[in-house]
Amino acid sequence: MTSLKPEQVLACLQALPALPAVVAELLASFDNDEIDIAALTRRIACDQALAARLLRVANSSFYGLQTRVSTINEALVVLGFRAVRSMVIAMGISGVFRAEKCPGFEVQAYLRHCVGVGLAARSLAQLTGHNPELAFTGGILHDIGKLVLASNFSAQYTEVLAYRSKHDCFIIDAERDVLGMDHAQVGALLAEAWRFPPALHEAVAEHHAPAGSAATSLAALIHLADSLTHALGLSGSDDEMVMPVDATAWLRLGLDADKLNKVFSQLLADLDETCLALNG
């Protein structure tokens, strides 16, 4: 077993490039009631690559706008601060990692799955009275621990992927058997190091164990969105497996088949264009 220790992961996280300043500020804004939106708008606009990607998402079918927006300020006015914040955070954090060097790790499949979970979580949140943009952000980032492992421990994670293929098991079980820790634990370390707000920290850390999540229902929501997205096979990966749904999470959200059908249709309609936009 090629075990990893938390201190090894923490040392790696400390060596990562800093988050773009505006992304760090947007993360902090979840717990700040006095946000200088105008100042944040100017900072987003100054990052040309980030601003271009944001406008691309804003004008995609994901938001279904009747007219195109051409500036960050217009995007904020039309979409609202929460929607813009979720998109910038998703793009800014994912852009820090480069997992292409990990043999066997399918970057595009990872992206499609995370976008699918984000879209499913957003729809589920709308149906269950939760914050849809926080849910979308949590869905996009829920598997960020996989990116940490594939980007920074590529040799070890290649062993995980080979073990999974050989034993036909869930990736989280392969991670635990080979590394002694899993992507949810690694994601939790990243969330703590980068000072994610508590709800997002919880979504990343507990999406595979939502029954223990007492603070909010976000982890339960992300867990269900994750299961649904795997069941639909949206990543395009040949070895995708259907995750069992935690009964406590299901009951906590109070869903039924009719509500889930609405989620399916919206998810399938938005997936490809949202992936294209977020992939920049």
Disulfide bonds with the S-S distance in Angstrom:
none
